[in-house]
Amino acid sequence: KLFIMKKNMGSADRIIRVLIAAVLAFLYFNGTISGTLGIVAVVAAVVFVATSLISFCPLYPLLGINTCPAKK
């Protein structure tokens, strides 16, 4: 079966992810977190922003989650 990326993230979910990404990026570039934890934080921030931009989280279908409002 072909896996098609259908939107599965609502607006609130996307906004929260971007805010978390901004906080993680700030903490990294501010020097609050560094080393391995800093790299993990930056990677997480990039993933959060990317998933927010495409409105799709690859983990959601595996977990049966969909925060995107139903189309009427």
CHARMM internal coordinates of N, CA and C (Angstrom, degrees):
IC EDIT
DIST 1 N 1 CA 1.4555
DIST 1 CA 1 C 1.5265
ANGL 1 N 1 CA 1 C 108.79
DIST 1 C 2 N 1.2966
ANGL 1 CA 1 C 2 N 115.83
DIHE 1 N 1 CA 1 C 2 N 131.88
DIST 2 N 2 CA 1.4570
ANGL 1 C 2 N 2 CA 121.72
DIHE 1 CA 1 C 2 N 2 CA -179.70
DIST 2 CA 2 C 1.5233
ANGL 2 N 2 CA 2 C 110.35
DIHE 1 C 2 N 2 CA 2 C -73.09
DIST 2 C 3 N 1.3327
ANGL 2 CA 2 C 3 N 115.74
DIHE 2 N 2 CA 2 C 3 N 128.55
DIST 3 N 3 CA 1.4616
ANGL 2 C 3 N 3 CA 121.23
DIHE 2 CA 2 C 3 N 3 CA -179.30
DIST 3 CA 3 C 1.5198
ANGL 3 N 3 CA 3 C 108.87
DIHE 2 C 3 N 3 CA 3 C -88.24
DIST 3 C 4 N 1.3203
ANGL 3 CA 3 C 4 N 116.07
DIHE 3 N 3 CA 3 C 4 N 113.49
DIST 4 N 4 CA 1.4621
ANGL 3 C 4 N 4 CA 121.37
DIHE 3 CA 3 C 4 N 4 CA -179.40
DIST 4 CA 4 C 1.5228
ANGL 4 N 4 CA 4 C 108.48
DIHE 3 C 4 N 4 CA 4 C -107.91
DIST 4 C 5 N 1.3284
ANGL 4 CA 4 C 5 N 114.97
DIHE 4 N 4 CA 4 C 5 N 133.32
DIST 5 N 5 CA 1.4560
ANGL 4 C 5 N 5 CA 119.61
DIHE 4 CA 4 C 5 N 5 CA -179.24
DIST 5 CA 5 C 1.5275
ANGL 5 N 5 CA 5 C 110.11
DIHE 4 C 5 N 5 CA 5 C -80.68
DIST 5 C 6 N 1.3283
ANGL 5 CA 5 C 6 N 116.04
DIHE 5 N 5 CA 5 C 6 N 98.26
DIST 6 N 6 CA 1.4543
ANGL 5 C 6 N 6 CA 120.70
DIHE 5 CA 5 C 6 N 6 CA 174.78
DIST 6 CA 6 C 1.5179
ANGL 6 N 6 CA 6 C 107.50
DIHE 5 C 6 N 6 CA 6 C -93.90
DIST 6 C 7 N 1.3156
ANGL 6 CA 6 C 7 N 116.01
DIHE 6 N 6 CA 6 C 7 N 145.07
DIST 7 N 7 CA 1.4619
ANGL 6 C 7 N 7 CA 119.28
DIHE 6 CA 6 C 7 N 7 CA 179.51
DIST 7 CA 7 C 1.5257
ANGL 7 N 7 CA 7 C 109.28
DIHE 6 C 7 N 7 CA 7 C -57.80
DIST 7 C 8 N 1.3304
ANGL 7 CA 7 C 8 N 115.69
DIHE 7 N 7 CA 7 C 8 N 131.46
DIST 8 N 8 CA 1.4556
ANGL 7 C 8 N 8 CA 119.36
DIHE 7 CA 7 C 8 N 8 CA 178.81
DIST 8 CA 8 C 1.5369
ANGL 8 N 8 CA 8 C 112.12
DIHE 7 C 8 N 8 CA 8 C -135.07
DIST 8 C 9 N 1.3347
ANGL 8 CA 8 C 9 N 116.00
DIHE 8 N 8 CA 8 C 9 N 18.66
DIST 9 N 9 CA 1.4629
ANGL 8 C 9 N 9 CA 120.64
DIHE 8 CA 8 C 9 N 9 CA 179.79
DIST 9 CA 9 C 1.5269
ANGL 9 N 9 CA 9 C 110.10
DIHE 8 C 9 N 9 CA 9 C -125.64
DIST 9 C 10 N 1.3244
ANGL 9 CA 9 C 10 N 115.20
DIHE 9 N 9 CA 9 C 10 N 130.01
DIST 10 N 10 CA 1.4536
ANGL 9 C 10 N 10 CA 120.61
DIHE 9 CA 9 C 10 N 10 CA 176.47
DIST 10 CA 10 C 1.5203
ANGL 10 N 10 CA 10 C 111.39
DIHE 9 C 10 N 10 CA 10 C -83.05
DIST 10 C 11 N 1.3147
ANGL 10 CA 10 C 11 N 115.81
DIHE 10 N 10 CA 10 C 11 N 174.53
DIST 11 N 11 CA 1.4636
ANGL 10 C 11 N 11 CA 121.35
DIHE 10 CA 10 C 11 N 11 CA -177.74
DIST 11 CA 11 C 1.5189
ANGL 11 N 11 CA 11 C 112.59
DIHE 10 C 11 N 11 CA 11 C -61.97
DIST 11 C 12 N 1.3252
ANGL 11 CA 11 C 12 N 117.24
DIHE 11 N 11 CA 11 C 12 N -44.05
DIST 12 N 12 CA 1.4690
ANGL 11 C 12 N 12 CA 120.34
DIHE 11 CA 11 C 12 N 12 CA -178.88
DIST 12 CA 12 C 1.5242
ANGL 12 N 12 CA 12 C 110.07
DIHE 11 C 12 N 12 CA 12 C -61.99
DIST 12 C 13 N 1.3148
ANGL 12 CA 12 C 13 N 116.96
DIHE 12 N 12 CA 12 C 13 N -43.03
DIST 13 N 13 CA 1.4676
ANGL 12 C 13 N 13 CA 121.98
DIHE 12 CA 12 C 13 N 13 CA 179.29
DIST 13 CA 13 C 1.5319
ANGL 13 N 13 CA 13 C 110.47
DIHE 12 C 13 N 13 CA 13 C -60.89
DIST 13 C 14 N 1.3176
ANGL 13 CA 13 C 14 N 116.46
DIHE 13 N 13 CA 13 C 14 N -43.27
DIST 14 N 14 CA 1.4625
ANGL 13 C 14 N 14 CA 121.00
DIHE 13 CA 13 C 14 N 14 CA -179.42
DIST 14 CA 14 C 1.5257
ANGL 14 N 14 CA 14 C 111.31
DIHE 13 C 14 N 14 CA 14 C -65.71
DIST 14 C 15 N 1.3325
ANGL 14 CA 14 C 15 N 117.39
DIHE 14 N 14 CA 14 C 15 N -42.21
DIST 15 N 15 CA 1.4616
ANGL 14 C 15 N 15 CA 121.64
DIHE 14 CA 14 C 15 N 15 CA -179.94
DIST 15 CA 15 C 1.5255
ANGL 15 N 15 CA 15 C 110.42
DIHE 14 C 15 N 15 CA 15 C -64.87
DIST 15 C 16 N 1.3256
ANGL 15 CA 15 C 16 N 116.78
DIHE 15 N 15 CA 15 C 16 N -43.16
DIST 16 N 16 CA 1.4691
ANGL 15 C 16 N 16 CA 120.94
DIHE 15 CA 15 C 16 N 16 CA 179.37
DIST 16 CA 16 C 1.5263
ANGL 16 N 16 CA 16 C 110.30
DIHE 15 C 16 N 16 CA 16 C -61.31
DIST 16 C 17 N 1.3291
ANGL 16 CA 16 C 17 N 117.27
DIHE 16 N 16 CA 16 C 17 N -41.86
DIST 17 N 17 CA 1.4672
ANGL 16 C 17 N 17 CA 120.67
DIHE 16 CA 16 C 17 N 17 CA 179.95
DIST 17 CA 17 C 1.5273
ANGL 17 N 17 CA 17 C 111.42
DIHE 16 C 17 N 17 CA 17 C -64.23
DIST 17 C 18 N 1.3211
ANGL 17 CA 17 C 18 N 117.20
DIHE 17 N 17 CA 17 C 18 N -40.86
DIST 18 N 18 CA 1.4682
ANGL 17 C 18 N 18 CA 120.11
DIHE 17 CA 17 C 18 N 18 CA 179.31
DIST 18 CA 18 C 1.5315
ANGL 18 N 18 CA 18 C 110.05
DIHE 17 C 18 N 18 CA 18 C -66.67
DIST 18 C 19 N 1.3232
ANGL 18 CA 18 C 19 N 117.20
DIHE 18 N 18 CA 18 C 19 N -39.77
DIST 19 N 19 CA 1.4681
ANGL 18 C 19 N 19 CA 120.46
DIHE 18 CA 18 C 19 N 19 CA 178.30
DIST 19 CA 19 C 1.5285
ANGL 19 N 19 CA 19 C 111.03
DIHE 18 C 19 N 19 CA 19 C -64.54
DIST 19 C 20 N 1.3221
ANGL 19 CA 19 C 20 N 117.23
DIHE 19 N 19 CA 19 C 20 N -42.93
DIST 20 N 20 CA 1.4667
ANGL 19 C 20 N 20 CA 120.85
DIHE 19 CA 19 C 20 N 20 CA 177.47
DIST 20 CA 20 C 1.5294
ANGL 20 N 20 CA 20 C 109.88
DIHE 19 C 20 N 20 CA 20 C -62.52
DIST 20 C 21 N 1.3284
ANGL 20 CA 20 C 21 N 116.50
DIHE 20 N 20 CA 20 C 21 N -42.36
DIST 21 N 21 CA 1.4668
ANGL 20 C 21 N 21 CA 120.67
DIHE 20 CA 20 C 21 N 21 CA 178.75
DIST 21 CA 21 C 1.5253
ANGL 21 N 21 CA 21 C 110.55
DIHE 20 C 21 N 21 CA 21 C -61.28
DIST 21 C 22 N 1.3210
ANGL 21 CA 21 C 22 N 116.99
DIHE 21 N 21 CA 21 C 22 N -41.55
DIST 22 N 22 CA 1.4642
ANGL 21 C 22 N 22 CA 120.86
DIHE 21 CA 21 C 22 N 22 CA 179.44
DIST 22 CA 22 C 1.5291
ANGL 22 N 22 CA 22 C 110.89
DIHE 21 C 22 N 22 CA 22 C -63.61
DIST 22 C 23 N 1.3230
ANGL 22 CA 22 C 23 N 116.75
DIHE 22 N 22 CA 22 C 23 N -41.87
DIST 23 N 23 CA 1.4697
ANGL 22 C 23 N 23 CA 120.53
DIHE 22 CA 22 C 23 N 23 CA 179.05
DIST 23 CA 23 C 1.5278
ANGL 23 N 23 CA 23 C 110.03
DIHE 22 C 23 N 23 CA 23 C -64.76
DIST 23 C 24 N 1.3228
ANGL 23 CA 23 C 24 N 117.32
DIHE 23 N 23 CA 23 C 24 N -45.27
DIST 24 N 24 CA 1.4689
ANGL 23 C 24 N 24 CA 120.64
DIHE 23 CA 23 C 24 N 24 CA 179.65
DIST 24 CA 24 C 1.5299
ANGL 24 N 24 CA 24 C 111.15
DIHE 23 C 24 N 24 CA 24 C -61.95
DIST 24 C 25 N 1.3323
ANGL 24 CA 24 C 25 N 116.36
DIHE 24 N 24 CA 24 C 25 N -43.13
DIST 25 N 25 CA 1.4665
ANGL 24 C 25 N 25 CA 119.81
DIHE 24 CA 24 C 25 N 25 CA 178.85
DIST 25 CA 25 C 1.5248
ANGL 25 N 25 CA 25 C 110.56
DIHE 24 C 25 N 25 CA 25 C -64.18
DIST 25 C 26 N 1.3369
ANGL 25 CA 25 C 26 N 117.02
DIHE 25 N 25 CA 25 C 26 N -42.62
DIST 26 N 26 CA 1.4671
ANGL 25 C 26 N 26 CA 120.37
DIHE 25 CA 25 C 26 N 26 CA 178.22
DIST 26 CA 26 C 1.5248
ANGL 26 N 26 CA 26 C 110.99
DIHE 25 C 26 N 26 CA 26 C -60.24
DIST 26 C 27 N 1.3336
ANGL 26 CA 26 C 27 N 116.64
DIHE 26 N 26 CA 26 C 27 N -46.60
DIST 27 N 27 CA 1.4621
ANGL 26 C 27 N 27 CA 120.24
DIHE 26 CA 26 C 27 N 27 CA -178.93
DIST 27 CA 27 C 1.5242
ANGL 27 N 27 CA 27 C 111.57
DIHE 26 C 27 N 27 CA 27 C -61.99
DIST 27 C 28 N 1.3296
ANGL 27 CA 27 C 28 N 116.38
DIHE 27 N 27 CA 27 C 28 N -36.44
DIST 28 N 28 CA 1.4670
ANGL 27 C 28 N 28 CA 119.83
DIHE 27 CA 27 C 28 N 28 CA 178.96
DIST 28 CA 28 C 1.5279
ANGL 28 N 28 CA 28 C 111.14
DIHE 27 C 28 N 28 CA 28 C -70.12
DIST 28 C 29 N 1.3163
ANGL 28 CA 28 C 29 N 116.55
DIHE 28 N 28 CA 28 C 29 N -51.37
DIST 29 N 29 CA 1.4651
ANGL 28 C 29 N 29 CA 119.87
DIHE 28 CA 28 C 29 N 29 CA -175.74
DIST 29 CA 29 C 1.5242
ANGL 29 N 29 CA 29 C 112.33
DIHE 28 C 29 N 29 CA 29 C -73.29
DIST 29 C 30 N 1.3200
ANGL 29 CA 29 C 30 N 117.27
DIHE 29 N 29 CA 29 C 30 N -19.69
DIST 30 N 30 CA 1.4585
ANGL 29 C 30 N 30 CA 122.34
DIHE 29 CA 29 C 30 N 30 CA 175.60
DIST 30 CA 30 C 1.5263
ANGL 30 N 30 CA 30 C 110.59
DIHE 29 C 30 N 30 CA 30 C -79.33
DIST 30 C 31 N 1.3201
ANGL 30 CA 30 C 31 N 117.41
DIHE 30 N 30 CA 30 C 31 N -17.27
DIST 31 N 31 CA 1.4561
ANGL 30 C 31 N 31 CA 121.51
DIHE 30 CA 30 C 31 N 31 CA -179.75
DIST 31 CA 31 C 1.5149
ANGL 31 N 31 CA 31 C 113.79
DIHE 30 C 31 N 31 CA 31 C 91.66
DIST 31 C 32 N 1.3412
ANGL 31 CA 31 C 32 N 116.89
DIHE 31 N 31 CA 31 C 32 N 4.35
DIST 32 N 32 CA 1.4568
ANGL 31 C 32 N 32 CA 120.54
DIHE 31 CA 31 C 32 N 32 CA 179.97
DIST 32 CA 32 C 1.5284
ANGL 32 N 32 CA 32 C 111.03
DIHE 31 C 32 N 32 CA 32 C -66.99
DIST 32 C 33 N 1.3150
ANGL 32 CA 32 C 33 N 115.83
DIHE 32 N 32 CA 32 C 33 N -41.24
DIST 33 N 33 CA 1.4655
ANGL 32 C 33 N 33 CA 120.05
DIHE 32 CA 32 C 33 N 33 CA 174.85
DIST 33 CA 33 C 1.5232
ANGL 33 N 33 CA 33 C 107.55
DIHE 32 C 33 N 33 CA 33 C -118.98
DIST 33 C 34 N 1.3222
ANGL 33 CA 33 C 34 N 115.74
DIHE 33 N 33 CA 33 C 34 N 142.19
DIST 34 N 34 CA 1.4649
ANGL 33 C 34 N 34 CA 119.80
DIHE 33 CA 33 C 34 N 34 CA -178.06
DIST 34 CA 34 C 1.5204
ANGL 34 N 34 CA 34 C 109.31
DIHE 33 C 34 N 34 CA 34 C -150.22
DIST 34 C 35 N 1.3002
ANGL 34 CA 34 C 35 N 115.21
DIHE 34 N 34 CA 34 C 35 N -176.97
DIST 35 N 35 CA 1.4604
ANGL 34 C 35 N 35 CA 120.63
DIHE 34 CA 34 C 35 N 35 CA 179.10
DIST 35 CA 35 C 1.5195
ANGL 35 N 35 CA 35 C 111.81
DIHE 34 C 35 N 35 CA 35 C 66.90
DIST 35 C 36 N 1.3135
ANGL 35 CA 35 C 36 N 115.42
DIHE 35 N 35 CA 35 C 36 N -145.96
DIST 36 N 36 CA 1.4716
ANGL 35 C 36 N 36 CA 121.01
DIHE 35 CA 35 C 36 N 36 CA -177.82
DIST 36 CA 36 C 1.5197
ANGL 36 N 36 CA 36 C 110.80
DIHE 35 C 36 N 36 CA 36 C -61.88
DIST 36 C 37 N 1.3169
ANGL 36 CA 36 C 37 N 117.10
DIHE 36 N 36 CA 36 C 37 N -42.95
DIST 37 N 37 CA 1.4627
ANGL 36 C 37 N 37 CA 120.46
DIHE 36 CA 36 C 37 N 37 CA 179.30
DIST 37 CA 37 C 1.5310
ANGL 37 N 37 CA 37 C 110.59
DIHE 36 C 37 N 37 CA 37 C -61.20
DIST 37 C 38 N 1.3100
ANGL 37 CA 37 C 38 N 117.18
DIHE 37 N 37 CA 37 C 38 N -38.10
DIST 38 N 38 CA 1.4562
ANGL 37 C 38 N 38 CA 121.16
DIHE 37 CA 37 C 38 N 38 CA 178.26
DIST 38 CA 38 C 1.5132
ANGL 38 N 38 CA 38 C 112.02
DIHE 37 C 38 N 38 CA 38 C -64.79
DIST 38 C 39 N 1.3362
ANGL 38 CA 38 C 39 N 116.38
DIHE 38 N 38 CA 38 C 39 N -42.98
DIST 39 N 39 CA 1.4686
ANGL 38 C 39 N 39 CA 120.12
DIHE 38 CA 38 C 39 N 39 CA 178.23
DIST 39 CA 39 C 1.5233
ANGL 39 N 39 CA 39 C 110.56
DIHE 38 C 39 N 39 CA 39 C -63.44
DIST 39 C 40 N 1.3249
ANGL 39 CA 39 C 40 N 116.56
DIHE 39 N 39 CA 39 C 40 N -43.17
DIST 40 N 40 CA 1.4717
ANGL 39 C 40 N 40 CA 120.84
DIHE 39 CA 39 C 40 N 40 CA 178.37
DIST 40 CA 40 C 1.5281
ANGL 40 N 40 CA 40 C 109.97
DIHE 39 C 40 N 40 CA 40 C -61.66
DIST 40 C 41 N 1.3271
ANGL 40 CA 40 C 41 N 117.42
DIHE 40 N 40 CA 40 C 41 N -40.33
DIST 41 N 41 CA 1.4602
ANGL 40 C 41 N 41 CA 121.53
DIHE 40 CA 40 C 41 N 41 CA 179.42
DIST 41 CA 41 C 1.5213
ANGL 41 N 41 CA 41 C 111.59
DIHE 40 C 41 N 41 CA 41 C -64.50
DIST 41 C 42 N 1.3228
ANGL 41 CA 41 C 42 N 117.14
DIHE 41 N 41 CA 41 C 42 N -41.98
DIST 42 N 42 CA 1.4645
ANGL 41 C 42 N 42 CA 120.54
DIHE 41 CA 41 C 42 N 42 CA 179.34
DIST 42 CA 42 C 1.5302
ANGL 42 N 42 CA 42 C 110.48
DIHE 41 C 42 N 42 CA 42 C -66.64
DIST 42 C 43 N 1.3195
ANGL 42 CA 42 C 43 N 117.46
DIHE 42 N 42 CA 42 C 43 N -42.33
DIST 43 N 43 CA 1.4663
ANGL 42 C 43 N 43 CA 120.55
DIHE 42 CA 42 C 43 N 43 CA 178.06
DIST 43 CA 43 C 1.5247
ANGL 43 N 43 CA 43 C 109.88
DIHE 42 C 43 N 43 CA 43 C -62.67
DIST 43 C 44 N 1.3291
ANGL 43 CA 43 C 44 N 117.49
DIHE 43 N 43 CA 43 C 44 N -43.53
DIST 44 N 44 CA 1.4661
ANGL 43 C 44 N 44 CA 120.85
DIHE 43 CA 43 C 44 N 44 CA 177.99
DIST 44 CA 44 C 1.5258
ANGL 44 N 44 CA 44 C 110.53
DIHE 43 C 44 N 44 CA 44 C -61.37
DIST 44 C 45 N 1.3245
ANGL 44 CA 44 C 45 N 116.77
DIHE 44 N 44 CA 44 C 45 N -40.96
DIST 45 N 45 CA 1.4633
ANGL 44 C 45 N 45 CA 120.91
DIHE 44 CA 44 C 45 N 45 CA 179.16
DIST 45 CA 45 C 1.5235
ANGL 45 N 45 CA 45 C 110.87
DIHE 44 C 45 N 45 CA 45 C -62.29
DIST 45 C 46 N 1.3211
ANGL 45 CA 45 C 46 N 116.93
DIHE 45 N 45 CA 45 C 46 N -43.01
DIST 46 N 46 CA 1.4743
ANGL 45 C 46 N 46 CA 120.76
DIHE 45 CA 45 C 46 N 46 CA 178.81
DIST 46 CA 46 C 1.5250
ANGL 46 N 46 CA 46 C 110.37
DIHE 45 C 46 N 46 CA 46 C -63.54
DIST 46 C 47 N 1.3240
ANGL 46 CA 46 C 47 N 116.87
DIHE 46 N 46 CA 46 C 47 N -42.94
DIST 47 N 47 CA 1.4688
ANGL 46 C 47 N 47 CA 120.94
DIHE 46 CA 46 C 47 N 47 CA 179.42
DIST 47 CA 47 C 1.5284
ANGL 47 N 47 CA 47 C 109.74
DIHE 46 C 47 N 47 CA 47 C -64.17
DIST 47 C 48 N 1.3338
ANGL 47 CA 47 C 48 N 117.45
DIHE 47 N 47 CA 47 C 48 N -43.13
DIST 48 N 48 CA 1.4655
ANGL 47 C 48 N 48 CA 120.15
DIHE 47 CA 47 C 48 N 48 CA 179.13
DIST 48 CA 48 C 1.5275
ANGL 48 N 48 CA 48 C 111.75
DIHE 47 C 48 N 48 CA 48 C -60.89
DIST 48 C 49 N 1.3151
ANGL 48 CA 48 C 49 N 117.20
DIHE 48 N 48 CA 48 C 49 N -43.48
DIST 49 N 49 CA 1.4648
ANGL 48 C 49 N 49 CA 120.49
DIHE 48 CA 48 C 49 N 49 CA 179.66
DIST 49 CA 49 C 1.5341
ANGL 49 N 49 CA 49 C 110.28
DIHE 48 C 49 N 49 CA 49 C -66.70
DIST 49 C 50 N 1.3252
ANGL 49 CA 49 C 50 N 116.66
DIHE 49 N 49 CA 49 C 50 N -43.71
DIST 50 N 50 CA 1.4701
ANGL 49 C 50 N 50 CA 120.13
DIHE 49 CA 49 C 50 N 50 CA -179.41
DIST 50 CA 50 C 1.5248
ANGL 50 N 50 CA 50 C 111.14
DIHE 49 C 50 N 50 CA 50 C -62.01
DIST 50 C 51 N 1.3250
ANGL 50 CA 50 C 51 N 117.32
DIHE 50 N 50 CA 50 C 51 N -46.02
DIST 51 N 51 CA 1.4662
ANGL 50 C 51 N 51 CA 119.72
DIHE 50 CA 50 C 51 N 51 CA -179.45
DIST 51 CA 51 C 1.5276
ANGL 51 N 51 CA 51 C 110.68
DIHE 50 C 51 N 51 CA 51 C -67.06
DIST 51 C 52 N 1.3250
ANGL 51 CA 51 C 52 N 117.16
DIHE 51 N 51 CA 51 C 52 N -32.03
DIST 52 N 52 CA 1.4630
ANGL 51 C 52 N 52 CA 119.95
DIHE 51 CA 51 C 52 N 52 CA 177.13
DIST 52 CA 52 C 1.5233
ANGL 52 N 52 CA 52 C 111.24
DIHE 51 C 52 N 52 CA 52 C -67.74
DIST 52 C 53 N 1.3240
ANGL 52 CA 52 C 53 N 116.42
DIHE 52 N 52 CA 52 C 53 N -39.50
DIST 53 N 53 CA 1.4643
ANGL 52 C 53 N 53 CA 119.71
DIHE 52 CA 52 C 53 N 53 CA -179.08
DIST 53 CA 53 C 1.5252
ANGL 53 N 53 CA 53 C 112.60
DIHE 52 C 53 N 53 CA 53 C -67.36
DIST 53 C 54 N 1.3228
ANGL 53 CA 53 C 54 N 117.22
DIHE 53 N 53 CA 53 C 54 N -35.25
DIST 54 N 54 CA 1.4709
ANGL 53 C 54 N 54 CA 119.44
DIHE 53 CA 53 C 54 N 54 CA -178.92
DIST 54 CA 54 C 1.5285
ANGL 54 N 54 CA 54 C 112.21
DIHE 53 C 54 N 54 CA 54 C -96.90
DIST 54 C 55 N 1.3331
ANGL 54 CA 54 C 55 N 117.34
DIHE 54 N 54 CA 54 C 55 N -1.82
DIST 55 N 55 CA 1.4686
ANGL 54 C 55 N 55 CA 123.33
DIHE 54 CA 54 C 55 N 55 CA 178.56
DIST 55 CA 55 C 1.5214
ANGL 55 N 55 CA 55 C 112.99
DIHE 54 C 55 N 55 CA 55 C 57.40
DIST 55 C 56 N 1.3218
ANGL 55 CA 55 C 56 N 116.03
DIHE 55 N 55 CA 55 C 56 N 32.49
DIST 56 N 56 CA 1.4606
ANGL 55 C 56 N 56 CA 120.29
DIHE 55 CA 55 C 56 N 56 CA -179.19
DIST 56 CA 56 C 1.5192
ANGL 56 N 56 CA 56 C 110.20
DIHE 55 C 56 N 56 CA 56 C -140.60
DIST 56 C 57 N 1.3260
ANGL 56 CA 56 C 57 N 115.85
DIHE 56 N 56 CA 56 C 57 N 128.32
DIST 57 N 57 CA 1.4580
ANGL 56 C 57 N 57 CA 121.30
DIHE 56 CA 56 C 57 N 57 CA 174.95
DIST 57 CA 57 C 1.5256
ANGL 57 N 57 CA 57 C 107.66
DIHE 56 C 57 N 57 CA 57 C -114.00
DIST 57 C 58 N 1.3345
ANGL 57 CA 57 C 58 N 118.13
DIHE 57 N 57 CA 57 C 58 N 119.94
DIST 58 N 58 CA 1.4616
ANGL 57 C 58 N 58 CA 120.23
DIHE 57 CA 57 C 58 N 58 CA -176.61
DIST 58 CA 58 C 1.5277
ANGL 58 N 58 CA 58 C 113.79
DIHE 57 C 58 N 58 CA 58 C -64.93
DIST 58 C 59 N 1.3141
ANGL 58 CA 58 C 59 N 118.28
DIHE 58 N 58 CA 58 C 59 N -21.18
DIST 59 N 59 CA 1.4665
ANGL 58 C 59 N 59 CA 120.36
DIHE 58 CA 58 C 59 N 59 CA 178.58
DIST 59 CA 59 C 1.5317
ANGL 59 N 59 CA 59 C 112.61
DIHE 58 C 59 N 59 CA 59 C -78.61
DIST 59 C 60 N 1.3134
ANGL 59 CA 59 C 60 N 117.60
DIHE 59 N 59 CA 59 C 60 N -27.20
DIST 60 N 60 CA 1.4601
ANGL 59 C 60 N 60 CA 120.78
DIHE 59 CA 59 C 60 N 60 CA -176.23
DIST 60 CA 60 C 1.5297
ANGL 60 N 60 CA 60 C 113.48
DIHE 59 C 60 N 60 CA 60 C -58.52
DIST 60 C 61 N 1.3374
ANGL 60 CA 60 C 61 N 120.37
DIHE 60 N 60 CA 60 C 61 N -47.51
DIST 61 N 61 CA 1.4723
ANGL 60 C 61 N 61 CA 118.74
DIHE 60 CA 60 C 61 N 61 CA 178.91
DIST 61 CA 61 C 1.5354
ANGL 61 N 61 CA 61 C 112.29
DIHE 60 C 61 N 61 CA 61 C -61.41
DIST 61 C 62 N 1.3229
ANGL 61 CA 61 C 62 N 116.81
DIHE 61 N 61 CA 61 C 62 N -35.57
DIST 62 N 62 CA 1.4616
ANGL 61 C 62 N 62 CA 120.09
DIHE 61 CA 61 C 62 N 62 CA 179.18
DIST 62 CA 62 C 1.5257
ANGL 62 N 62 CA 62 C 111.30
DIHE 61 C 62 N 62 CA 62 C -66.34
DIST 62 C 63 N 1.3378
ANGL 62 CA 62 C 63 N 116.10
DIHE 62 N 62 CA 62 C 63 N -32.78
DIST 63 N 63 CA 1.4625
ANGL 62 C 63 N 63 CA 121.36
DIHE 62 CA 62 C 63 N 63 CA -178.76
DIST 63 CA 63 C 1.5299
ANGL 63 N 63 CA 63 C 112.68
DIHE 62 C 63 N 63 CA 63 C -95.28
DIST 63 C 64 N 1.3353
ANGL 63 CA 63 C 64 N 116.59
DIHE 63 N 63 CA 63 C 64 N -3.57
DIST 64 N 64 CA 1.4608
ANGL 63 C 64 N 64 CA 120.56
DIHE 63 CA 63 C 64 N 64 CA -179.79
DIST 64 CA 64 C 1.5147
ANGL 64 N 64 CA 64 C 113.52
DIHE 63 C 64 N 64 CA 64 C 73.23
DIST 64 C 65 N 1.3343
ANGL 64 CA 64 C 65 N 116.84
DIHE 64 N 64 CA 64 C 65 N 29.79
DIST 65 N 65 CA 1.4653
ANGL 64 C 65 N 65 CA 122.00
DIHE 64 CA 64 C 65 N 65 CA -178.36
DIST 65 CA 65 C 1.5278
ANGL 65 N 65 CA 65 C 109.45
DIHE 64 C 65 N 65 CA 65 C -105.13
DIST 65 C 66 N 1.3257
ANGL 65 CA 65 C 66 N 115.71
DIHE 65 N 65 CA 65 C 66 N 140.93
DIST 66 N 66 CA 1.4585
ANGL 65 C 66 N 66 CA 121.49
DIHE 65 CA 65 C 66 N 66 CA 174.59
DIST 66 CA 66 C 1.5158
ANGL 66 N 66 CA 66 C 107.64
DIHE 65 C 66 N 66 CA 66 C -149.45
DIST 66 C 67 N 1.3219
ANGL 66 CA 66 C 67 N 118.50
DIHE 66 N 66 CA 66 C 67 N 109.53
DIST 67 N 67 CA 1.4602
ANGL 66 C 67 N 67 CA 121.79
DIHE 66 CA 66 C 67 N 67 CA -179.66
DIST 67 CA 67 C 1.5283
ANGL 67 N 67 CA 67 C 111.51
DIHE 66 C 67 N 67 CA 67 C -98.15
DIST 67 C 68 N 1.3012
ANGL 67 CA 67 C 68 N 117.15
DIHE 67 N 67 CA 67 C 68 N 2.91
DIST 68 N 68 CA 1.4648
ANGL 67 C 68 N 68 CA 121.83
DIHE 67 CA 67 C 68 N 68 CA 178.37
DIST 68 CA 68 C 1.5332
ANGL 68 N 68 CA 68 C 108.05
DIHE 67 C 68 N 68 CA 68 C -77.59
DIST 68 C 69 N 1.3370
ANGL 68 CA 68 C 69 N 117.08
DIHE 68 N 68 CA 68 C 69 N 130.41
DIST 69 N 69 CA 1.4693
ANGL 68 C 69 N 69 CA 118.32
DIHE 68 CA 68 C 69 N 69 CA 179.36
DIST 69 CA 69 C 1.5225
ANGL 69 N 69 CA 69 C 111.50
DIHE 68 C 69 N 69 CA 69 C -64.00
DIST 69 C 70 N 1.3210
ANGL 69 CA 69 C 70 N 115.56
DIHE 69 N 69 CA 69 C 70 N 145.29
DIST 70 N 70 CA 1.4649
ANGL 69 C 70 N 70 CA 121.05
DIHE 69 CA 69 C 70 N 70 CA -179.06
DIST 70 CA 70 C 1.5183
ANGL 70 N 70 CA 70 C 110.21
DIHE 69 C 70 N 70 CA 70 C -66.29
DIST 70 C 71 N 1.3250
ANGL 70 CA 70 C 71 N 116.18
DIHE 70 N 70 CA 70 C 71 N 138.10
DIST 71 N 71 CA 1.4678
ANGL 70 C 71 N 71 CA 120.85
DIHE 70 CA 70 C 71 N 71 CA 177.57
DIST 71 CA 71 C 1.5275
ANGL 71 N 71 CA 71 C 108.96
DIHE 70 C 71 N 71 CA 71 C -78.20
DIST 71 C 72 N 1.3349
ANGL 71 CA 71 C 72 N 114.64
DIHE 71 N 71 CA 71 C 72 N 137.59
DIST 72 N 72 CA 1.4686
ANGL 71 C 72 N 72 CA 119.18
DIHE 71 CA 71 C 72 N 72 CA -178.20
DIST 72 CA 72 C 1.4983
ANGL 72 N 72 CA 72 C 111.01
DIHE 71 C 72 N 72 CA 72 C -103.94
END
COOR INIT
IC SEED 1 N 1 CA 1 C
IC BUILD
